[in-house]
């Protein structure tokens, strides 16, 4: 498959490397910076990297070969070669591979690849293969056991396939594209495939590979819906939570998240009624209760200067042991800008400053939970790194919570030995930090608390400098909070026939209005400190709920409005 396929299917053209900083809330990565260390080269259009529960790495090339990295080198003989099945160099190829949780015992692994059938028709084929010989064998057999075949039509830039992975529950999950046109400016999902439960397009499927579905009952495998082009997804190896990178249309890119603790039976991520948090097409429904909102969105092709970002590449939650401060952090990227971003638990989210990887097409993790990135064009692998040697302290969590006129900092350690102390640092912009307080280590698993009674009026950024007895140190991730200073907000007159005045709001506050039963009606972000007029002229007589979120703080004040 030529790279033009990736261009079309992911709605983008190749640009030169652009160090474009997308700063959600103005947040930057604390120093020392994450960097990508060159790991290995010599691949031809690689698209997927994973492990088989041992020290080897397996790299799938879109042209039909799966290669093994062993002791830091690429083995000369491919583990599997299905190049003969890749019968169209422009549109066909391997998309993903996954190893059975019992691979060391049964030798099973799964391959997702696209085949050309006849003019205007392609198929996504998911098949099982098996290694030859013992557990450590570096060769697979050629016998193929089909698991599922999904026919696709040849729409321009259509989204055909995606990814595969086994969950923590040992079940087999598959993502599918919506088969909609991927070209700029075209209607999103004209066939409504992603919301149609009678088809497999735009879904997450949950499959029993030992008893795979037939064509007649394949829709019984639908586990989640409302996705556009979920090229890469992963499960958190620690808790089993699902993370999905879903390519948006023109406006917004999405990172979607679903917790295993969530008991929802209707797992609908919204496309094409929603794109990001924006309404794409009227669903005539309660958006909040019907759809799962994205964990993160960022501007897509049409919503950012110079079209510098365009297709999210879903990644992994870091669960390795080399960098305790990164544990629980989700890594993702953007194919067009090549930038790499993070979602830190209870912390910041967004792209990192000057951390990128050219032609970024996929992330992967090894047996130990360390993370890798793949360059499609360059045929190289990079490895995520932090400078220095990990300290003898493990930071379980670090949070900042606004309290009126103050910010409360809390952090928990799960391991301390030969560790000296913490220095809590404070910044108004996430760039220049000053020492706020030194806190001595207890040398045991402990909870730490500090109350900052003199925060800045706007956003406050905090980090921990964790210092060993030999004076070596590392920084934690950033957390941030915006204190809410005592201020009165009033709405008057109330009741009113049409217009309500809101006094006391400030720039950055968000006003949201709902029906009395909870249906979202409209929202507005405040840009000045002038009185705000809320006009209910076009709404029927009755009661409404109004919420005002103090900009970025998470604190909300609520009012009941009555239109008479």
SEMARKE-201513 format. One record per residue (C-alpha): residue in one letter; chain; residue number from 1; x, y, z. Coordinates in steps of 0.2 Angstrom, whole numbers, plus 5000, padded with zeros to 4 digits. Each point is the difference from the previous one (the first is absolute). Layout:
- A | A | NUM | X | Y | Z
...
END
This chain:
- X | A | 1 | 5000 | 5000 | 5000
- X | A | 2 | 5007 | 5017 | 4995
- X | A | 3 | 5001 | 5014 | 5012
- X | A | 4 | 4986 | 5008 | 4989
- X | A | 5 | 4988 | 4988 | 5008
- X | A | 6 | 5005 | 5007 | 5017
- X | A | 7 | 4998 | 5018 | 4993
- X | A | 8 | 4983 | 4996 | 4994
- X | A | 9 | 4993 | 4990 | 5014
- X | A | 10 | 5006 | 5012 | 5013
- X | A | 11 | 4996 | 5016 | 4991
- X | A | 12 | 5017 | 5008 | 4998
- X | A | 13 | 5015 | 5004 | 4990
- X | A | 14 | 5017 | 4999 | 5005
- X | A | 15 | 5008 | 5016 | 5007
- X | A | 16 | 5018 | 5003 | 5005
- X | A | 17 | 5003 | 4998 | 5019
- X | A | 18 | 4991 | 5013 | 5009
- X | A | 19 | 5003 | 5003 | 5019
- X | A | 20 | 4983 | 5007 | 5003
- X | A | 21 | 4996 | 5002 | 5018
- X | A | 22 | 4982 | 4997 | 5004
- X | A | 23 | 4998 | 5006 | 5018
- X | A | 24 | 4984 | 4995 | 5008
- X | A | 25 | 4998 | 5013 | 5014
- X | A | 26 | 5017 | 5006 | 4997
- X | A | 27 | 5008 | 4985 | 5007
- X | A | 28 | 5018 | 4994 | 4997
- X | A | 29 | 5009 | 4985 | 5005
- X | A | 30 | 5011 | 5002 | 5016
- X | A | 31 | 5019 | 4997 | 4998
- X | A | 32 | 5009 | 4989 | 4997
- X | A | 33 | 4992 | 4997 | 4984
- X | A | 34 | 4994 | 4984 | 4993
- X | A | 35 | 5009 | 4996 | 4984
- X | A | 36 | 5000 | 4986 | 4987
- X | A | 37 | 5016 | 4991 | 4998
- X | A | 38 | 5004 | 4991 | 4983
- X | A | 39 | 4998 | 4981 | 5003
- X | A | 40 | 5001 | 4991 | 4983
- X | A | 41 | 4998 | 5003 | 4982
- X | A | 42 | 4999 | 4989 | 4984
- X | A | 43 | 4981 | 4997 | 4999
- X | A | 44 | 4989 | 5003 | 4984
- X | A | 45 | 4985 | 5010 | 5005
- X | A | 46 | 4997 | 4993 | 5017
- X | A | 47 | 4983 | 5002 | 5008
- X | A | 48 | 4999 | 4990 | 5016
- X | A | 49 | 5012 | 4995 | 5014
- X | A | 50 | 4995 | 4988 | 5014
- X | A | 51 | 5007 | 4986 | 5011
- X | A | 52 | 4996 | 4982 | 5002
- X | A | 53 | 5002 | 4999 | 5019
- X | A | 54 | 5019 | 4998 | 4999
- X | A | 55 | 5015 | 5012 | 4997
- X | A | 56 | 4997 | 5000 | 4981
- X | A | 57 | 4991 | 5013 | 4990
- X | A | 58 | 4990 | 4997 | 4985
- X | A | 59 | 4998 | 5013 | 4986
- X | A | 60 | 4987 | 4999 | 4986
- X | A | 61 | 5004 | 5008 | 4984
- X | A | 62 | 4985 | 5005 | 4989
- X | A | 63 | 5007 | 4991 | 4985
- X | A | 64 | 4996 | 4983 | 5008
- X | A | 65 | 5015 | 4995 | 5011
- X | A | 66 | 5001 | 4999 | 5019
- X | A | 67 | 5018 | 5001 | 5006
- X | A | 68 | 5008 | 4996 | 5017
- X | A | 69 | 5012 | 5011 | 5010
- X | A | 70 | 5011 | 4989 | 5011
- X | A | 71 | 5014 | 5006 | 5011
- X | A | 72 | 4999 | 5017 | 4991
- X | A | 73 | 5001 | 4993 | 4982
- X | A | 74 | 4988 | 4996 | 4987
- X | A | 75 | 5000 | 4982 | 4995
- X | A | 76 | 5003 | 4997 | 4982
- X | A | 77 | 4986 | 4988 | 4997
- X | A | 78 | 4982 | 5007 | 5003
- X | A | 79 | 4990 | 4992 | 5014
- X | A | 80 | 4985 | 5000 | 4987
- X | A | 81 | 4999 | 5005 | 4982
- X | A | 82 | 4983 | 5002 | 4992
- X | A | 83 | 5006 | 5012 | 4986
- X | A | 84 | 4992 | 4990 | 4987
- X | A | 85 | 4983 | 5004 | 5008
- X | A | 86 | 5003 | 5019 | 4998
- X | A | 87 | 4993 | 5001 | 4983
- X | A | 88 | 4999 | 5019 | 4998
- X | A | 89 | 5015 | 5010 | 5004
- X | A | 90 | 4990 | 5016 | 5002
- X | A | 91 | 4985 | 4994 | 5011
- X | A | 92 | 5004 | 4983 | 5008
- X | A | 93 | 5012 | 4995 | 5014
- X | A | 94 | 5002 | 4995 | 5018
- X | A | 95 | 4992 | 5012 | 5012
- X | A | 96 | 5003 | 4991 | 5017
- X | A | 97 | 5006 | 4985 | 5009
- X | A | 98 | 4995 | 4993 | 5018
- X | A | 99 | 5007 | 4985 | 5010
- X | A | 100 | 4988 | 4989 | 5009
- X | A | 101 | 5001 | 5001 | 5019
- X | A | 102 | 5005 | 4982 | 5000
- X | A | 103 | 5012 | 5001 | 4986
- X | A | 104 | 5014 | 4992 | 5010
- X | A | 105 | 4989 | 4985 | 5001
- X | A | 106 | 4990 | 4999 | 4984
- X | A | 107 | 5011 | 5011 | 4988
- X | A | 108 | 4985 | 5009 | 4993
- X | A | 109 | 5001 | 5018 | 4993
- X | A | 110 | 4988 | 5010 | 4990
- X | A | 111 | 5003 | 5011 | 4984
- X | A | 112 | 4989 | 5014 | 4993
- X | A | 113 | 5003 | 5003 | 4982
- X | A | 114 | 4991 | 5008 | 4985
- X | A | 115 | 4997 | 4991 | 4984
- X | A | 116 | 4994 | 5007 | 4983
- X | A | 117 | 4985 | 4989 | 4994
- X | A | 118 | 4993 | 5007 | 4984
- X | A | 119 | 4998 | 5018 | 4994
- X | A | 120 | 4992 | 5011 | 5013
- X | A | 121 | 5002 | 4986 | 5013
- X | A | 122 | 5012 | 4997 | 5014
- X | A | 123 | 5000 | 4988 | 5015
- X | A | 124 | 5007 | 5002 | 5017
- X | A | 125 | 5006 | 4982 | 5005
- X | A | 126 | 5003 | 4995 | 5018
- X | A | 127 | 5009 | 4983 | 5001
- X | A | 128 | 5009 | 4989 | 5012
- X | A | 129 | 5017 | 4993 | 4997
- X | A | 130 | 5011 | 4989 | 5011
- X | A | 131 | 5019 | 4999 | 5003
- X | A | 132 | 5010 | 4985 | 4996
- X | A | 133 | 5009 | 4990 | 5013
- X | A | 134 | 5003 | 5005 | 5018
- X | A | 135 | 4996 | 5016 | 5010
- X | A | 136 | 5016 | 5009 | 4994
- X | A | 137 | 4998 | 4996 | 4982
- X | A | 138 | 5003 | 5014 | 4988
- X | A | 139 | 4990 | 4993 | 4986
- X | A | 140 | 4981 | 4999 | 4997
- X | A | 141 | 4990 | 4988 | 4990
- X | A | 142 | 4991 | 5005 | 4984
- X | A | 143 | 4983 | 4992 | 5004
- X | A | 144 | 4987 | 5013 | 5002
- X | A | 145 | 4984 | 4998 | 5010
- X | A | 146 | 4988 | 5014 | 4995
- X | A | 147 | 4991 | 5008 | 5015
- X | A | 148 | 4990 | 5014 | 4992
- X | A | 149 | 4999 | 5008 | 4983
- X | A | 150 | 4993 | 5018 | 4998
- X | A | 151 | 4996 | 5006 | 4982
- X | A | 152 | 5003 | 5018 | 4997
- X | A | 153 | 4995 | 5011 | 4984
- X | A | 154 | 5013 | 5011 | 4991
- X | A | 155 | 4995 | 5017 | 5007
- X | A | 156 | 5013 | 5013 | 4997
- X | A | 157 | 5012 | 4999 | 5015
- X | A | 158 | 4988 | 4989 | 5009
- X | A | 159 | 5003 | 4994 | 5017
- X | A | 160 | 5002 | 4981 | 4999
- X | A | 161 | 5009 | 4993 | 5015
- X | A | 162 | 5008 | 5004 | 5016
- X | A | 163 | 5008 | 4990 | 5014
- X | A | 164 | 4999 | 4984 | 5010
- X | A | 165 | 5004 | 4997 | 5019
- X | A | 166 | 4996 | 4988 | 5014
- X | A | 167 | 4993 | 5008 | 5015
- X | A | 168 | 5004 | 4996 | 5018
- X | A | 169 | 4985 | 4989 | 5000
- X | A | 170 | 5009 | 4989 | 4986
- X | A | 171 | 4986 | 5004 | 4988
- X | A | 172 | 5005 | 5005 | 4982
- X | A | 173 | 4995 | 5018 | 4994
- X | A | 174 | 5000 | 5007 | 4983
- X | A | 175 | 4998 | 5018 | 4994
- X | A | 176 | 4992 | 5004 | 4983
- X | A | 177 | 4999 | 5016 | 4989
- X | A | 178 | 4983 | 5007 | 4995
- X | A | 179 | 5003 | 4998 | 4981
- X | A | 180 | 4996 | 5018 | 4998
- X | A | 181 | 5009 | 5012 | 4988
- X | A | 182 | 5016 | 5006 | 5007
- X | A | 183 | 5003 | 5015 | 4989
- X | A | 184 | 4999 | 5018 | 5006
- X | A | 185 | 4984 | 5009 | 5000
- X | A | 186 | 4990 | 4984 | 4996
- X | A | 187 | 4984 | 4995 | 5010
- X | A | 188 | 5006 | 4990 | 5015
- X | A | 189 | 4991 | 4983 | 5001
- X | A | 190 | 4987 | 5002 | 4986
- X | A | 191 | 4994 | 4982 | 5003
- X | A | 192 | 4998 | 5002 | 5019
- X | A | 193 | 5011 | 4984 | 5001
- X | A | 194 | 5008 | 5005 | 5017
- X | A | 195 | 4983 | 5001 | 5008
- X | A | 196 | 4992 | 4985 | 4991
- X | A | 197 | 4999 | 4985 | 5011
- X | A | 198 | 4997 | 4989 | 4985
- X | A | 199 | 5017 | 5002 | 4993
- X | A | 200 | 5018 | 4998 | 5006
- X | A | 201 | 5007 | 5017 | 4994
- X | A | 202 | 5006 | 5013 | 5013
- X | A | 203 | 5000 | 4988 | 5015
- X | A | 204 | 5010 | 4991 | 5013
- X | A | 205 | 4996 | 4981 | 4999
- X | A | 206 | 5002 | 4988 | 5014
- X | A | 207 | 5004 | 4983 | 4993
- X | A | 208 | 5002 | 4982 | 5007
- X | A | 209 | 5014 | 4994 | 4988
- X | A | 210 | 4997 | 4982 | 5005
- X | A | 211 | 4982 | 5002 | 4994
- X | A | 212 | 5000 | 5015 | 4988
- X | A | 213 | 4984 | 5007 | 4992
- X | A | 214 | 4993 | 4995 | 4984
- X | A | 215 | 4995 | 5012 | 4986
- X | A | 216 | 4982 | 4998 | 5006
- X | A | 217 | 5003 | 5004 | 5019
- X | A | 218 | 5015 | 5012 | 4998
- X | A | 219 | 4991 | 5015 | 5007
- X | A | 220 | 4998 | 4991 | 5017
- X | A | 221 | 5018 | 5004 | 5002
- X | A | 222 | 4997 | 5018 | 5001
- X | A | 223 | 5007 | 5007 | 5016
- X | A | 224 | 5001 | 5019 | 4997
- X | A | 225 | 4994 | 5011 | 4986
- X | A | 226 | 5002 | 5018 | 4994
- X | A | 227 | 5018 | 5000 | 4994
- X | A | 228 | 5006 | 5008 | 4984
- X | A | 229 | 5018 | 4993 | 4997
- X | A | 230 | 5007 | 4992 | 5016
- X | A | 231 | 5017 | 4996 | 4992
- X | A | 232 | 5008 | 4996 | 5017
- X | A | 233 | 4993 | 4995 | 5017
- X | A | 234 | 5007 | 4991 | 5015
- X | A | 235 | 4996 | 4993 | 5017
- X | A | 236 | 5009 | 5006 | 5016
- X | A | 237 | 5009 | 4985 | 5006
- X | A | 238 | 4998 | 5005 | 5018
- X | A | 239 | 4981 | 5002 | 5001
- X | A | 240 | 4993 | 4995 | 4983
- X | A | 241 | 4993 | 5017 | 4995
- X | A | 242 | 4998 | 5003 | 4982
- X | A | 243 | 5008 | 5015 | 4991
- X | A | 244 | 4996 | 5004 | 4981
- X | A | 245 | 5007 | 5012 | 4988
- X | A | 246 | 4986 | 5005 | 4988
- X | A | 247 | 5004 | 5010 | 4985
- X | A | 248 | 4988 | 5015 | 4998
- X | A | 249 | 4992 | 5007 | 4984
- X | A | 250 | 5007 | 5018 | 4998
- X | A | 251 | 4997 | 5008 | 5016
- X | A | 252 | 5006 | 4989 | 5015
- X | A | 253 | 5011 | 4986 | 5005
- X | A | 254 | 4995 | 4988 | 5014
- X | A | 255 | 5007 | 4990 | 5014
- X | A | 256 | 4986 | 4989 | 5006
- X | A | 257 | 5000 | 4991 | 5017
- X | A | 258 | 4990 | 4986 | 5008
- X | A | 259 | 5003 | 4994 | 5018
- X | A | 260 | 4997 | 4982 | 5004
- X | A | 261 | 4991 | 5006 | 5015
- X | A | 262 | 4987 | 5009 | 4989
- X | A | 263 | 4984 | 4989 | 5000
- X | A | 264 | 4992 | 5009 | 4984
- X | A | 265 | 4993 | 4987 | 4988
- X | A | 266 | 4998 | 5013 | 4986
- X | A | 267 | 5018 | 5004 | 4996
- X | A | 268 | 4998 | 5014 | 4987
- X | A | 269 | 5014 | 5012 | 4996
- X | A | 270 | 4989 | 5011 | 4990
- X | A | 271 | 5006 | 5001 | 4982
- X | A | 272 | 4992 | 5007 | 4989
- X | A | 273 | 4988 | 5009 | 5011
- X | A | 274 | 5015 | 5007 | 5009
- X | A | 275 | 5018 | 5004 | 4995
- X | A | 276 | 5010 | 5003 | 5015
- X | A | 277 | 4989 | 5010 | 5012
- X | A | 278 | 4991 | 5009 | 4985
- X | A | 279 | 4984 | 4995 | 4993
- X | A | 280 | 5003 | 4994 | 4982
- X | A | 281 | 4982 | 4994 | 4996
- X | A | 282 | 4984 | 5002 | 5010
- X | A | 283 | 4996 | 4984 | 5010
- X | A | 284 | 4984 | 5006 | 5008
- X | A | 285 | 5006 | 4993 | 5016
- X | A | 286 | 5007 | 5003 | 5017
- X | A | 287 | 5019 | 5002 | 4995
- X | A | 288 | 5006 | 4998 | 5018
- X | A | 289 | 4992 | 4984 | 5003
- X | A | 290 | 5000 | 4992 | 4983
- X | A | 291 | 5019 | 5002 | 4995
- X | A | 292 | 5016 | 4998 | 5009
- X | A | 293 | 5010 | 5016 | 4999
- X | A | 294 | 5018 | 5000 | 4995
- X | A | 295 | 5014 | 5000 | 5013
- X | A | 296 | 5009 | 5012 | 4989
- X | A | 297 | 4997 | 5010 | 4984
- X | A | 298 | 5011 | 5011 | 4990
- X | A | 299 | 4998 | 5010 | 4984
- X | A | 300 | 5000 | 4990 | 4984
- X | A | 301 | 5004 | 5005 | 4983
- X | A | 302 | 4988 | 5015 | 4998
- X | A | 303 | 5001 | 5007 | 5017
- X | A | 304 | 5019 | 5003 | 5002
- X | A | 305 | 5012 | 5012 | 4992
- X | A | 306 | 5008 | 4994 | 4984
- X | A | 307 | 4991 | 4983 | 5002
- X | A | 308 | 5014 | 4994 | 5011
- X | A | 309 | 4991 | 4986 | 5009
- X | A | 310 | 4988 | 4988 | 4991
- X | A | 311 | 5000 | 4981 | 5006
- X | A | 312 | 5002 | 4994 | 5018
- X | A | 313 | 5010 | 4985 | 5003
- X | A | 314 | 4994 | 4991 | 5015
- X | A | 315 | 5014 | 4993 | 5012
- X | A | 316 | 5002 | 4992 | 5017
- X | A | 317 | 4999 | 5003 | 5018
- X | A | 318 | 5018 | 4999 | 5007
- X | A | 319 | 5002 | 4986 | 5012
- X | A | 320 | 5019 | 4997 | 4999
- X | A | 321 | 5012 | 5000 | 5015
- X | A | 322 | 5013 | 5011 | 4993
- X | A | 323 | 4991 | 5016 | 5003
- X | A | 324 | 4989 | 5000 | 5016
- X | A | 325 | 4995 | 5018 | 4997
- X | A | 326 | 4992 | 4996 | 4984
- X | A | 327 | 4989 | 4985 | 5006
- X | A | 328 | 4982 | 5002 | 4995
- X | A | 329 | 5004 | 5013 | 4987
- X | A | 330 | 4992 | 4997 | 4983
- X | A | 331 | 5010 | 5004 | 4984
- X | A | 332 | 4993 | 5004 | 4983
- X | A | 333 | 5005 | 5009 | 4985
- X | A | 334 | 4995 | 5009 | 4984
- X | A | 335 | 5004 | 4993 | 4983
- X | A | 336 | 5001 | 5016 | 4991
- X | A | 337 | 5010 | 5011 | 5012
- X | A | 338 | 5010 | 4985 | 5007
- X | A | 339 | 4997 | 5007 | 5017
- X | A | 340 | 4999 | 4989 | 5016
- X | A | 341 | 4988 | 5004 | 5014
- X | A | 342 | 4995 | 4994 | 5017
- X | A | 343 | 4985 | 4998 | 5012
- X | A | 344 | 5006 | 5000 | 5018
- X | A | 345 | 4988 | 4994 | 5013
- X | A | 346 | 4993 | 5014 | 5010
- X | A | 347 | 5012 | 5011 | 4991
- X | A | 348 | 5003 | 5009 | 4983
- X | A | 349 | 4997 | 4994 | 4983
- X | A | 350 | 5006 | 5005 | 4983
- X | A | 351 | 5015 | 5000 | 4988
- X | A | 352 | 5017 | 5000 | 5007
- X | A | 353 | 5012 | 5014 | 4995
- X | A | 354 | 5012 | 4995 | 4986
- X | A | 355 | 4997 | 4981 | 5003
- X | A | 356 | 4996 | 4992 | 4983
- X | A | 357 | 5004 | 4986 | 4988
- X | A | 358 | 5000 | 5001 | 4982
- X | A | 359 | 4986 | 4991 | 4990
- X | A | 360 | 4993 | 4994 | 5017
- X | A | 361 | 4988 | 4986 | 4995
- X | A | 362 | 4998 | 4989 | 5016
- X | A | 363 | 5006 | 4997 | 5018
- X | A | 364 | 5004 | 4983 | 5008
- X | A | 365 | 5005 | 4993 | 5017
- X | A | 366 | 5012 | 4986 | 5005
- X | A | 367 | 4998 | 4986 | 5013
- X | A | 368 | 5006 | 5012 | 5013
- X | A | 369 | 4988 | 5014 | 4996
- X | A | 370 | 5013 | 5012 | 4992
- X | A | 371 | 4994 | 5010 | 4985
- X | A | 372 | 5005 | 5001 | 4982
- X | A | 373 | 4995 | 5010 | 4985
- X | A | 374 | 5001 | 4996 | 4981
- X | A | 375 | 5004 | 5011 | 4985
- X | A | 376 | 4991 | 4994 | 4985
- X | A | 377 | 5010 | 5008 | 4986
- X | A | 378 | 5017 | 4999 | 5009
- X | A | 379 | 4998 | 4982 | 5005
- X | A | 380 | 5007 | 5003 | 5017
- X | A | 381 | 4995 | 4997 | 5018
- X | A | 382 | 5003 | 5012 | 5015
- X | A | 383 | 4999 | 4997 | 5018
- X | A | 384 | 4992 | 5011 | 5013
- X | A | 385 | 5013 | 5006 | 5013
- X | A | 386 | 5003 | 5012 | 5014
- X | A | 387 | 5018 | 5006 | 5004
- X | A | 388 | 5009 | 4993 | 5016
- X | A | 389 | 4998 | 4985 | 5011
- X | A | 390 | 4983 | 4997 | 5008
- X | A | 391 | 5000 | 5006 | 5018
- X | A | 392 | 4996 | 4988 | 5015
- X | A | 393 | 4983 | 5007 | 5002
- X | A | 394 | 4984 | 4996 | 4992
- X | A | 395 | 4986 | 5013 | 4998
- X | A | 396 | 4983 | 4992 | 5000
- X | A | 397 | 4990 | 5017 | 4997
- X | A | 398 | 5002 | 5018 | 5001
- X | A | 399 | 4985 | 5012 | 4999
- X | A | 400 | 4995 | 5018 | 5002
- X | A | 401 | 4983 | 5005 | 5006
- X | A | 402 | 4993 | 5018 | 5001
- X | A | 403 | 4993 | 5005 | 5016
- X | A | 404 | 4993 | 5018 | 5002
- X | A | 405 | 5015 | 5011 | 5001
- X | A | 406 | 5012 | 4985 | 5001
- X | A | 407 | 5007 | 4985 | 4991
- X | A | 408 | 5002 | 4983 | 5009
- X | A | 409 | 5014 | 4989 | 4994
- X | A | 410 | 5000 | 4982 | 5003
- X | A | 411 | 5012 | 4986 | 4995
- X | A | 412 | 5002 | 4982 | 5005
- X | A | 413 | 5016 | 4989 | 4999
- X | A | 414 | 5000 | 4981 | 4999
- X | A | 415 | 5018 | 4998 | 5003
- X | A | 416 | 5014 | 5010 | 5008
- X | A | 417 | 5018 | 4994 | 5004
- X | A | 418 | 5016 | 5011 | 5002
- X | A | 419 | 4989 | 5014 | 4994
- X | A | 420 | 5003 | 5018 | 5007
- X | A | 421 | 4986 | 5012 | 4997
- X | A | 422 | 4988 | 5009 | 4989
- X | A | 423 | 5000 | 5017 | 4994
- X | A | 424 | 4983 | 5007 | 4995
- X | A | 425 | 5002 | 5012 | 4986
- X | A | 426 | 4988 | 5013 | 4994
- X | A | 427 | 4997 | 5010 | 4984
- X | A | 428 | 4988 | 5012 | 4992
- X | A | 429 | 5003 | 4994 | 4982
- X | A | 430 | 5007 | 4982 | 5001
- X | A | 431 | 5017 | 5006 | 4994
- X | A | 432 | 5009 | 5009 | 5014
- X | A | 433 | 4999 | 4992 | 5017
- X | A | 434 | 5004 | 5006 | 5017
- X | A | 435 | 5003 | 4989 | 5016
- X | A | 436 | 4984 | 5001 | 5011
- X | A | 437 | 5004 | 4988 | 5014
- X | A | 438 | 5012 | 4986 | 5005
- X | A | 439 | 4992 | 4984 | 5007
- X | A | 440 | 5011 | 4987 | 5008
- X | A | 441 | 4997 | 4982 | 4994
- X | A | 442 | 4993 | 4987 | 5013
- X | A | 443 | 5008 | 4985 | 4992
- X | A | 444 | 4984 | 4991 | 5000
- X | A | 445 | 4985 | 4999 | 4989
- X | A | 446 | 4991 | 5016 | 5005
- X | A | 447 | 4988 | 5013 | 4996
- X | A | 448 | 5006 | 5018 | 4999
- X | A | 449 | 4989 | 5016 | 5000
- X | A | 450 | 5004 | 5019 | 4998
- X | A | 451 | 4988 | 5014 | 5000
- X | A | 452 | 5006 | 5015 | 4989
- X | A | 453 | 4991 | 5015 | 5008
- X | A | 454 | 5008 | 5013 | 4988
- X | A | 455 | 4996 | 4994 | 4982
- X | A | 456 | 5000 | 5010 | 4985
- X | A | 457 | 4984 | 5007 | 4994
- X | A | 458 | 5000 | 4990 | 4984
- X | A | 459 | 5006 | 4983 | 4997
- X | A | 460 | 5013 | 4993 | 5012
- X | A | 461 | 5012 | 4986 | 4994
- X | A | 462 | 5009 | 4989 | 5012
- X | A | 463 | 5013 | 4986 | 4999
- X | A | 464 | 5010 | 4990 | 5012
- X | A | 465 | 5019 | 5000 | 5000
- X | A | 466 | 5004 | 4983 | 5007
- X | A | 467 | 5018 | 5000 | 5007
- X | A | 468 | 5010 | 4985 | 5005
- X | A | 469 | 5014 | 5000 | 5013
- X | A | 470 | 5013 | 5001 | 4987
- X | A | 471 | 4992 | 5016 | 4994
- X | A | 472 | 4994 | 4992 | 4984
- X | A | 473 | 4982 | 5004 | 4996
- X | A | 474 | 4985 | 4999 | 4988
- X | A | 475 | 4984 | 5010 | 4998
- X | A | 476 | 4983 | 4994 | 5001
- X | A | 477 | 4986 | 5004 | 4987
- X | A | 478 | 4992 | 5016 | 5001
- X | A | 479 | 4983 | 5003 | 5009
- X | A | 480 | 4991 | 5016 | 4999
- X | A | 481 | 4985 | 5009 | 5008
- X | A | 482 | 4991 | 5017 | 5000
- X | A | 483 | 4994 | 5006 | 5017
- X | A | 484 | 4983 | 5007 | 5002
- X | A | 485 | 5001 | 5016 | 5009
- X | A | 486 | 4984 | 5005 | 5009
- X | A | 487 | 4988 | 5009 | 4988
- X | A | 488 | 4982 | 5002 | 4998
- X | A | 489 | 4990 | 4994 | 4984
- X | A | 490 | 4982 | 5006 | 4998
- X | A | 491 | 4987 | 4997 | 4987
- X | A | 492 | 4986 | 5012 | 4999
- X | A | 493 | 4985 | 5003 | 4998
- X | A | 494 | 4995 | 4982 | 5004
- X | A | 495 | 4986 | 4996 | 4995
- X | A | 496 | 5001 | 5009 | 4983
- X | A | 497 | 4990 | 5000 | 4984
- X | A | 498 | 5014 | 5000 | 4988
- X | A | 499 | 5017 | 5007 | 5006
- X | A | 500 | 5010 | 4996 | 5015
- X | A | 501 | 5016 | 5010 | 5005
- X | A | 502 | 5015 | 4991 | 5007
- X | A | 503 | 5012 | 5010 | 5011
- X | A | 504 | 5017 | 4995 | 5008
- X | A | 505 | 5006 | 4989 | 4986
- X | A | 506 | 5018 | 5002 | 4994
- X | A | 507 | 5010 | 4995 | 4984
- X | A | 508 | 5002 | 4982 | 4999
- X | A | 509 | 4984 | 4995 | 5009
- X | A | 510 | 4988 | 4989 | 4991
- X | A | 511 | 4981 | 5001 | 5000
- X | A | 512 | 4990 | 4985 | 4996
- X | A | 513 | 4981 | 4999 | 4999
- X | A | 514 | 4990 | 4984 | 5001
- X | A | 515 | 4981 | 4996 | 5000
- X | A | 516 | 4993 | 4996 | 5017
- X | A | 517 | 5002 | 4981 | 4996
- X | A | 518 | 5018 | 5002 | 4996
- X | A | 519 | 5001 | 5002 | 4981
- X | A | 520 | 5014 | 5011 | 4994
- X | A | 521 | 4994 | 5016 | 4991
- X | A | 522 | 5015 | 5012 | 4998
- X | A | 523 | 5016 | 5006 | 5007
- X | A | 524 | 5011 | 5015 | 4999
- X | A | 525 | 5017 | 5004 | 5006
- X | A | 526 | 5002 | 5017 | 5008
- X | A | 527 | 5013 | 5012 | 4992
- X | A | 528 | 4997 | 5016 | 5010
- X | A | 529 | 4994 | 5006 | 5017
- X | A | 530 | 4985 | 5009 | 4994
- X | A | 531 | 4983 | 4995 | 5005
- X | A | 532 | 4994 | 4985 | 4989
- X | A | 533 | 4983 | 5000 | 4993
- X | A | 534 | 4991 | 4983 | 4998
- X | A | 535 | 4986 | 5000 | 4988
- X | A | 536 | 4987 | 4987 | 5001
- X | A | 537 | 4988 | 5007 | 4987
- X | A | 538 | 5001 | 4985 | 4990
- X | A | 539 | 4997 | 4988 | 5014
- X | A | 540 | 4982 | 4995 | 5007
- X | A | 541 | 4994 | 5006 | 5017
- X | A | 542 | 5006 | 4989 | 5014
- X | A | 543 | 5015 | 4996 | 5011
- X | A | 544 | 5018 | 4998 | 4995
- X | A | 545 | 5016 | 4996 | 5008
- X | A | 546 | 5016 | 5011 | 4998
- X | A | 547 | 5017 | 4995 | 5005
- X | A | 548 | 5015 | 5012 | 5001
- X | A | 549 | 5017 | 4992 | 5001
- X | A | 550 | 5014 | 5011 | 5007
- X | A | 551 | 5012 | 5000 | 4986
- X | A | 552 | 5011 | 4985 | 5000
- X | A | 553 | 4998 | 4996 | 5019
- X | A | 554 | 4987 | 4986 | 4999
- X | A | 555 | 4989 | 5010 | 5012
- X | A | 556 | 4982 | 5003 | 4995
- X | A | 557 | 4986 | 5011 | 5006
- X | A | 558 | 4982 | 4996 | 4995
- X | A | 559 | 4984 | 5009 | 4998
- X | A | 560 | 4982 | 4996 | 4996
- X | A | 561 | 4993 | 5012 | 4988
- X | A | 562 | 4981 | 5003 | 4997
- X | A | 563 | 4993 | 5007 | 4984
- X | A | 564 | 4983 | 5006 | 5003
END
